[in-house]
Amino acid sequence: MKRLSLVVLLAIAGIAPLHAQGVAEFERPAANIHRGTAAQPLTLPSSASPVAVVAQYLRAHGRNDGTASSIVAAAQAQSRNGVTQLRMEQRVNGMLVHDGYAKATIGAQGELVHLIDGLASVPPGRIARPSVDEKAALLAALARLYPDDALNPSQVRRSGDTVDFARGTFFAEEPTVTQVAIPMSDGSLVAGYAVTTWRKQGNLLHETLVAGDGRVLDVELRTNNDAYSVFPVSPLASKNKQTTITNPADATASPSGWLAGAQTTVNIGGNNAHAYLDRNNDDAVDGGGTAVTSSSFLAAADFKAYPTVAGNQAVSVQNLFYLNNVMHDRLYKYGFTEAAGNFQNNNFGRGGASGSDAVNAEAQDGGGLDNANFATPRDGQPPRMQMYLFSIPGLASHQVVVNGKVYDAAPAEFGTQIGASVTGALALVNDGVATVTDGCEALPRNSLAGKVAIIDRGSCEFQTKVKNAETAGAVAAIVANNTGGTAIFVMGEGTQHLRTSIPSLMVGQNDGATLKGLQGQSATLRAATPAPMQVDGALDSDVVFHEYCHGLTWRMIGSMSGPMAGAIGEGMSDVCALLMNDDPVMGEYATGDTVKGIRTAPYDQYTRTYKDWGGTEVHFDGEIYGAIGWAMWSNFKAAGLPVDTLFTYVVDGMNYTPSGPTVEQMRDGILQSIANSGTADACYVWRAFAQYGVGVGAKAVVKGGKVTITESKALPAGC
């Protein structure tokens, strides 16, 4: 199917003035879902264009204020059974409406089968142009995101409504500022800017919405970070026996194959993915490696050697490249195609944006430990996957040394990573008011000048503690665990994403108590000597598949952030790995835990339900959706149905799911896909969702950071 051009069908004059901007705030258009089936479509057959069919339907259903005429075809793809999936964006006076969209399903006879209307209403009046320019909008966004950094990028080019700025050394890609029309809470549309920035440290991709007067209206983080708890069990390296697979590319999903251009052992590229070594964490290909001219990547793993020896680095890159391509080809089969926004450099004229967005997959990334992440920009710009090394339980990666005695420690994923070592006198933090030692309060200026701060765990995020110590002059920080005796783990960045520079380590509860008694004595923070053995996350397909599927949900659904949608994104990413590997335990190789893996329980023994959704931690809440996915697969498998059937329903169901969804909306999307297929498989899905409290009548209400759940285990009458 040829890609439809992004041409506005009917120009609209209407956008409200800015007089109400002082009180109104950004409000993402609510999605209205119009459901039909192949047997009972929403409209009669038609020979009109798909966009015209949708526009006429919208007018007939009250959207005759100009909204119907503002839709623009963004992508169109032929799907199963002659069904066409049409994705539309909204433009007014040629200006993109931020987060205004529609998704439609058109039957073989031109009839409208399903419609998600996420369009902003177009009120009368003329647009007032922004009073600040693109540079001012960028600086406003940077001031919100990185207040401690003096950032002032220069403009490098303008193309239409978008201005690009120099990335310098701070950003992974050039910041962009695009003029957009912004839907507001009072029903108006105002001119403003969508500012996209991608910080190198932490692989943080933000989209910041700035009003025409320079106010920051909204910040959306499009990077999903996953932290994995390390449990005290032995490594499972002996399970990673290599198999040689020849010509694995799927001819339909990857018609030009997986490889393109020159290759080396640590730098492998093609149309779907570019995998490379990034030990120095600069988001670029490391040097080294040897040329591969035979298209054969046959490096053998040596689990007696460190992952960072040359041979094992080659294994890491070739494994990561293979797994990314396997996921690309499988998801293509289920509906994550070019028109749906998948990741390819060349779209072969089959829809979607202009391509140029193969996954940049970074092996053994030097930016962290015991972690992985995936940043998903909008269609047409490449995402970035970062895979880290994992600690082996019982083997500490860092140390604190005082008077020759060594104390085991774990690093933070934020701030400066320890190179050689950092030394300073130990000092327990003290806010100067109530002798509080958790570091959550502002500390007296210069009270820790040149010192290594000791901070108790608890009460606030790790990065807040370290930032307060840094502001008070500390050269490093030690966080003492408040539970578990000797337990330590990598400290996560948290939700604030503060810019911290000093290094920090965690020590166990017992060692923390000892170090507090050594105040004033010199302490050295260093990487463990000798370096402990580690495990490579790129060899664990659970971790790789999980990360890749963050890109799936961001591209096909959108706005997968916040306490509900963000948790669904984590759970759905687990579902991808569960279905790919037919295994209810996630990440057991990377963590060394064969019982629970990276989650609190194996998914075939999961007990928490929808009413237990706390709305505070997306990985923990997301486990509920992961358990639903495993239950669906168990039901399908018991009925003798293949995994491809369920996987197709799950991915195709995203065409019927609004952005920023609730769990019941994810359920309804899958059920809509089944209804369109004409099969009798719906009850397998209903039973899985109802088992975990998302049955008939279940409902989630999300307001700000609060989630209110109405649980139901009721099944529809037919089930």
GUNUFI-524852 format. One record per residue (C-alpha): y, x, z. Coordinates in steps of 0.25 Angstrom, whole numbers, plus 5000, padded with zeros to 4 digits. Example, Ala and Ser with C-alpha at 12.3 -4.5 7.8 and 13.67 -1.06 7.14 Angstrom:
2
498250495031/499650555029/
//
This chain:
719
500050005000/501350064996/502350085007/503549985007/504850045006/505850035018/506849945011/507549835019/507249705012/508449635016/509749695022/510249635034/511649625039/511349585053/511449675066/512149635078/513449715083/513349815094/514249735104/513049695113/512549845113/513149865127/512149775134/510949755124/509849855123/508749895113/507649785113/506449815104/506149685096/505049605102/503849585092/503549445088/502049435083/501649335073/500149325072/499349265060/497949295055/497349315041/496849175042/498249115047/499349205043/500849185046/501249155032/500649115019/500249205008/501449275001/501649364989/502949414995/503149555001/502549575015/503949595020/504449465014/503349395020/503649445034/505149415032/504949275028/504049255040/505049305049/506149215043/505249095045/505049135059/506449145064/506749285060/507749235049/508949305056/508849425046/507749495054/506649455043/507449515033/507649645040/506149695039/505749815031/504449855026/504049985033/502549995029/501449905023/500049935022/498749855018/497849835029/496449775031/496049645024/497249645014/498249635026/499549715025/500249775037/501749775035/502649855044/504149825044/505349885050/506749815052/507949855046/509349795046/510449845037/509449955033/509449995048/508050005055/507949915067/507349995078/505949945082/506149815073/504849805065/503849705060/502349715057/501649615048/500249585042/500249525028/498949465023/498349485009/499049365004/500349405009/500249315022/500849365035/499749385045/500449445057/501849495060/502449575071/503949545071/504649655079/505949635072/507349635078/508149505075/509349535066/510549475072/511849445064/513049545063/513249685058/512749815064/513749895072/513550045068/513150135079/514350205086/513550335088/512950415078/511550475077/511850605084/512350525096/511150435096/510250555096/511050625107/510950495115/509450495114/509250635118/510150615130/509250505134/507950585131/508350725135/509550725144/509350865148/509350925134/510550965127/510050905113/511050895102/510250895088/511050905076/510850815064/510050865052/509950745043/510250605040/509350505032/509650365031/509850305045/509150425052/509750565056/508850685060/509350785070/508850925072/507650945081/507951085086/506951135096/506951015105/506350905096/505050905088/505650825077/507050805072/507750685080/508050565072/509150455074/508950335065/510050215065/509350085069/509649945072/509249925087/508849785092/509449755105/509149665117/510249565113/509649535100/510649625092/510349745083/511249865085/511350005077/510750125084/509850235083/508350275084/508250415089/506950495088/506750625095/505550705097/505550805108/504650925106/504350945121/503350835125/503250785110/504250665115/504650575103/505750475107/506450365099/507750335106/508550215102/510050235103/511050125102/512250135093/513150165104/512250285109/511450215120/510050245121/509250115120/507850155120/506950275121/505450265116/504550385118/503550395106/502650505112/501450465120/501050565130/499650565136/499350635149/497850655153/497350675167/496450795168/495250765177/494350875184/493150885175/492650995166/493051005151/492250935141/492451045130/490951045126/491050905121/492050955110/490950995099/491551005086/491050935073/491450975059/491950855051/492150865036/493250785028/493550685039/494850625033/494750475029/495050455014/495850335017/496650375029/496850525024/496750525009/497250665008/496350715019/496850765032/497350905028/498550945021/499251085019/498851215025/498051225038/497751315049/496851305061/497951265070/498851185060/498151075052/498950965044/498750855035/499250715032/498850645045/499050755055/499550895058/498850965069/499251095074/499351185086/500651175095/500351265107/501851305108/502251155108/503351165097/502751045089/502451145078/501251215073/500851345081/500551475073/499251535072/497951475066/497251515053/497351445040/496251345036/496151335021/494751265021/495151135028/494151165038/494551165053/493351215060/493851295072/492751285083/493151255097/492851355108/492951285122/492751415129/494051455124/495451405127/495951295118/497151385114/496251495107/496451495092/495051425089/495251315099/496651285094/496151275080/495151175085/496251095092/497051085080/495951045070/495350945080/496750885082/496950875067/495550805065/495750705076/497150665071/496650645057/495450565062/496350475070/497250455058/496150415049/495450325059/496750245062/497050235047/495750165046/496250065056/497650045051/498550155055/498950185041/500150245034/500850105035/500550095049/501250225052/500150325053/500250475053/500250535039/501150635031/500750565018/500650415018/500050405004/500950285001/500250195010/501350155019/502050195032/503250285033/503350415024/502250485031/502550625036/501950595050/500650655051/500350685066/500750815071/499650855081/499850965090/498651035096/498651105109/500151075111/500851165120/501751055126/500851005137/499450995143/498450885146/499150795137/499450745122/500450655115/500850595102/502250565098/502350455087/503650445079/503950335069/503150335056/503550445047/503650555057/502450635062/501950605076/501550725086/500250735094/500250845104/498850885110/498850965123/497751055130/497150985142/496851055156/495351065160/495250995174/495251095185/495951205176/497451205179/498351255167/499451305176/499651375190/500651395201/500551525207/501151555221/500851685229/499751715219/499051585222/498751495210/498951345210/498451255199/499451175191/499651085179/500851085170/501850975165/501850915151/503450925152/504351035154/504151185151/502751235150/502451355158/502351475150/502151605157/502551565171/503751505180/504051565194/504951515205/504951485220/504351355224/505251245229/504851105234/505751005227/506750935237/507750825233/508650865245/508750725250/507350675255/506550805253/505750735241/504850825234/504350745222/505550795213/505850655208/507250665213/508450745208/508350885216/509550965221/510251045210/509651195210/508751165222/507551215214/508351325206/507251425201/506151365210/504851305206/504951165211/503751095219/503750945217/502750835222/502150745212/502550595214/503650495212/504150525198/503750595185/503350745185/504450775175/505550705184/505150805195/505150925186/506450885180/507150875194/506551005198/507051075185/508451005187/508451075201/508251205195/506751225196/506051325187/504751245188/504051135195/502751115202/502250965205/501250955216/500250845214/500250735225/498850705224/497450755220/497450885228/497250985217/497450885205/498550925194/498850875180/499850895169/501150825173/501650725163/503050705157/503250565162/504150465156/505550525158/505350645148/506350725155/506650865149/506050965159/506051115157/505351185169/503851195170/503051115180/501651115185/500851025194/500051075206/498951005214/499350925227/498651035236/499351155229/500651075229/500651075244/500351225245/501551255235/502451175243/502151265255/502551385246/504051345243/504851465240/503751555235/503651595220/502751515211/502351535197/501951425188/501151475176/500051435166/498651455173/498151595172/497151605165/497451475157/496351365160/495451315149/496051185143/495551075134/496251035120/496650895119/496550905104/495050905105/495050765112/495050655102/495350555113/496750625115/497050645101/496650505096/497450445108/498750525104/498550485089/498550335093/499850345100/500350365086/499550245081/500150145091/501650205089/501550185074/500850055073/501349985085/502550055090/503350065103/502150115111/502950155123/503250095136/502350045148/501549945139/501549995124/501450145129/500250115137/499650035126/499850165117/499050245127/497950145127/497850125112/497850275110/496650275119/496050165112/496150245099/495350365105/494350265112/494050205098/493950335091/492950395101/492250275107/492450335121/493050265133/493550395139/494850455134/495050605133/493950655141/493950795134/495350825136/495350785151/493950825154/493650695161/492450625154/492550505163/493950455162/494550545152/496150535152/496150395157/495850335171/494550275167/493650265154/493950155146/492550085147/492850075162/494250035162/494749935173/496249925172/496749795165/498049745159/498649705173/498549845177/499549895167/500549965175/501649995165/501850135171/500950235164/500550215150/499250295150/498750225162/499050085157/498650115143/497250135148/497149985149/497349975134/496350085131/495350005139/495549885131/495349965118/494050025124/493649875128/493949825113/493049935108/491949905117/491949765113/491949795098/490849895100/490049795107/490249705096/489749805086/491049825079/491549965075/492750045081/493450035068/493549885069/494249885083/495050005079/495549935066/495949815075/496649905085/497549975075/497749865065/498149775077/499349875079/499949805067/500049675075/500549745088/502049745091/502749875095/502749905110/501549815112/500849755125/499349765126/499149615122/499949645109/499049755106/497849655108/498449555099/498749655088/497249695088/496849545088/497749515077/497049625069/495749565072/496249425068/496749475054/495349545052/494649405053/493649465063/493149405076/493349535084/494549485093/493749455105/493349595106/494749635108/495149515117/494049545127/494449695128/495949655130/495549545140/494649635148/495849715151/496849605154/497449585140/496749445137/497449315133/498749295140/498949445144/500349495143/501149615145/502649615147/503449745146/504849755151/505449895152/504349975159/503749855166/502449795161/501949655166/500549615163/499949485162/498449515161/497349415156/495849435153/495749305146/495049295132/495449205121/494549085119/493849145107/493349265115/
//
